[in-house]
């Protein structure tokens, strides 16, 4: 930013001069008294010349005008000189006003150029930099003295694009037209350190001395591009999680259709047939109906526990994890060690649900993929957050090579992120897997406890 703008001091337009070849700069003003002196000397010289001529040829005009004619001519020359000087002074005053206005506009342009956050770069008809504002220094890393006179495209354009940009410069030099002229485009640029970054550029042509110059407004859009990529990533992840949620909803529906619904339907058919059966046969049918209903009740409880176990609402996260471990060990020959150091009686329902789902997913992954005989689960309450660790000593894997359609680990990370926490997965082939989740501590309120 310019010195005047930085110091918040008014700009002295009368003394505004700029060294160098920057085309925005004004030109130094010549002293007004010098022009008046030149005009006076010129008028006096003309008067003396007229007087000398008249003296030489006095004898020819003496009879008609008398001896006062030379004095009159001298007086006329002085008056003429005064008139000329007055005209020059008046013209100079008008010129001074125009020069001051030009200097003021020049200073304003410099202040604007030095204050904007976007780079303002001007190049001449050969593509050389002739103006470079402070924002350009900050964005590209080149100081003004380093860049002035250098070819803009050979300096700021990535090498793979230079051939096409050279053709564009030649076309622009001939016609003032080009792809970037009058448009806003997103391109790539190169900093002084060689790093490439995305820019937004708009170019306007300027006709100067019969040739086409250009002014470019350049904006660094690195942060915007990262934000856009983040939004796209979030949208993609949201679609994946919605697909996962839809699949999770289908599983209970299939189990109800293939299990519970068929059991209830079988019980109903047998009850309908019991009216036409003998007592002994009816007794056996009734026993079958009772068995089917008991199986249906067990399956209903299992489905409810898979969706959200009642024990989580009734007794809290510690009891729910114990219940989950028992359920897991009934299906898999897996030794699960659970340790906890928790001071609070209950956490907020979203926090308890997230811990439960993370433990559930981690144990399922360990049982399916790790081939480990032992898993350790540790839950610790610290000052303002809860730390959950799940470790196995199985075959491990390369985290970077996990397929995109495997949502287990990603689901763990997203559950933690949505609660303002973080989850890290550390795994190495042959050395097992270690999952660490840290979640902000939110305890259950009295209203939530009473509602539960």
Beta strands, then each sheet from edge to edge (+ up, - down):
strand 1: 119-123
strand 2: 129-132
strand 3: 184-190
strand 4: 196-208
strand 5: 211-220
strand 6: 335-341
strand 7: 374-381
strand 8: 385-392
strand 9: 422-427
strand 10: 433-440
sheet 1: 2+ 1- 5+ 4- 3+
sheet 2: 6+ 7+ 8- 10+ 9-
end
